[in-house]
Amino acid sequence: MSTVTAPAATPAPAPARPRRRADGARIITVVAALLVALFVALPLYWMVATAFKSTGDVAADPPQYFPTHPTTANFGSAFHQYNFGRYIENSAVVSVIATLLVLGFGIFAAYALARLPVRGKAGVMMTLLMISLFPTVALAAPLYLLMRDIGWLNSYQGLILAYTALNLPFAIWILRNYFLAIPKEMEEVAWMDGASPVRTVVSIILPQAKPGIFTAGIFAFVACWTEFLIALTLDNDDAHRTIPVGIALFGGQFTTPYGTIFAASAVAMLPIAILVLVFRKAVVSGLTAGAVKG
Amino acid sequence: MSADQAIHPPDLDNSPKKRGRSRSGTRSGLERSSARLGWAFASPALLLVAAVTIFPIVFSLIMSFSNVNVTGDGFSLSGFTGHNFSIVFTSDLWQHAIVFTTLYTIVTVIVEIILGTAIALVLERLTASRGWMMALLLLPWAIITVISAQLWSYVYNGVYGVLNVVLSPLNGGHDINVLGGSFSATAAMAVADIWKTTPFVAIIALAGLVMLPGDIVEAARIDGANAWTIFWRVRLPLLRPTLSIAVLFRILQAFGLFDLPYVLTGGGPGDSTESLALLGWKVMFNDLKFGPGAAVAASTAGIVLIACLVFLKVFRSQVGSEETA
């Protein structure tokens, strides 16, 4: 695999024996890295390869390890025979709006919790952390009954409200950590000059906290894009299904159209894959926030 | 952003609390008004979170102690009763689900931590290609669980799944349907789970490894310790706080296990892979028994809460300066 290339040999000449041992260790490292890469990549390859196979080839015995008659028919059937275009639209609307709301509410809350003298701050932060880890199944029934009462089942606004609230806690954690790392001086100058609090946040904090806002935004978006349980509970009619619900309920009673499912899956994963690969440093920093002591 | 910033340690020691407290003896008017401002900034988000999470959690708890009647045009709660819990606690389904979820969590998390740490040690030694490996590792983390479940259900298919094709010669040419047996279905589900979540553990472990103080390792090396000893005696103990956080994150997630069994096994065969979350959801939305369903959900939440307390304990000992309220 071209992505895992052995780094150039160490330039410093070393005595013969240690160098041979170092070379041995280097080979073991590269082999191990290749195994890891295969472990991760093979299932993904299998999904993409299957997406390009005809219905007959999907169930071929022995399996086609490489699609011999590649076809895009599965993509057509995902969008025409099934309602996949609609699912993408639903997921996009809900995820984008919820993410923007998370950032809008989260930035001000995180600023207050990072900088302003809010009482019970540690308790608030701990509560938020626990909520962000709480099993969502405990929320399913009350949210369902609540949304049913106000007529928001099978709607965008119900799911957007739920996703905004569910993703705020973690976003506040990430944003607060970034805000704490910003030097206070510039804000104090702005305060002295009589800038309003909102203006201080918008024009002083936001530009400096861009990487953190990015990280929080990516996490919220990925969480909305991949969430299943609440979407299944609140929005299960065909016109309002998001991508995960659509893909879980794809197919008939007796057959599972894997080719179509994986064509749809590949399309659904493309935006996330691009987002994660392009902004992988922001994602890694978000993943490790809270896990690594500073 | 440089790599150093990317693995950016949260600045938990720089708590504003300390600064605030040192001045709190003489609270000026400005401080009081900024306290109001703090709540003005924080309360919209906090109220929203409370309305959509804390309120439903409390409501769910009330439901679990009530008779819930759902009708066409609404629902009503009546009476205070322990009936739901007595139904749940004495049912074989719940007893099986709690044992299954607990054992499944323990096994998958142990495997993930060992494998994730091993992968992190490999990644640490890579130089030029580390960025690419990190990118690759992020894909399983970011994949929609439902999609990975469909992917593995295709791999495990008892007729044309690729695993069957590989294994059936060992079985005298007979088809092998791993999702057909209780134990093999559980193991198959664990493999799918490990594939998706080990990269997360590896990334966290790698961040921990990179942050380790180099001089201690260097000192051990000068003292003549070999790589093996250095790992077990020096680096692993230093890495333990990071790993314990990863463990607790994973435990909490694993107790909510839902998407994977819903799609991959439907909880079957029989009820052998039915997690607490899946059982609770089915009782509520397939059987429309909201009272007992809420009791199952409450029992899940209770277990998670216990895990949270453990988490808090570990977490507090790590960020001593943060929790002073």
Interface residues (C-beta under 8 A of the other chain):
Chain A: T3 V4 T5 P7 A8 A25 T29 A32 A33 V36 A37 F39 V40 A41 P43 L44 W46 M47 T50 V58 A59 A60 D61 P62 P63 F105 G106 F108 A109 Y111 A112 L113 A114 R115 L116 P117 V118 R119 G120 K121 A122 G123 V124 M125 M126 L128 M130 I131 L133 F134 P135 T136 V137 A138 L139 A140 A141 P142 L143 Y144 L145 L146 D149 L161 A162 T164 A165 L166 L168 P169 I172 N177 L180 A181 P197 V201 P211 V222 W225 T226 F228 L229 L232 T233 I243 P244 V245 I247 A248 F250 T256 Y258 I261 F262 S265 A268 M269 I272 A273 V276 L277 R280 K281 A282 V283 V284 S285 L287 T288 A289 G290 A291 V292 K293 G294
Chain B: M1 A3 Q5 A6 I7 H8 P9 P10 D11 L12 D13 N14 S15 P16 K17 G20 S24 E31 S34 A35 L37 G38 W39 A40 F41 A42 P44 A45 L46 L48 V49 A51 V52 T53 I54 F55 P56 I57 F59 S60 M63 V70 G74 F75 A118 I119 V122 L123 R125 L126 T127 A128 S129 G131 W132 M133 M134 A135 L136 L137 L138 L139 P140 W141 A142 I143 I144 T145 V146 I147 S148 A149 Q150 L151 W152 S153 Y154 V155 V159 Y160 V162 V165 W195 P199 F200 I203 I204 A207 G208 M211 P241 T242 I245 A246 F249 L252 Q253 F255 G256 F258 D259 Y262 V263 L276 A277 G280 W281 M284 F285 F290 G293 A294 A297 A298 T300 A301 V304 C308 F311 L312 Q318 V319 E322 E323 T324 A325
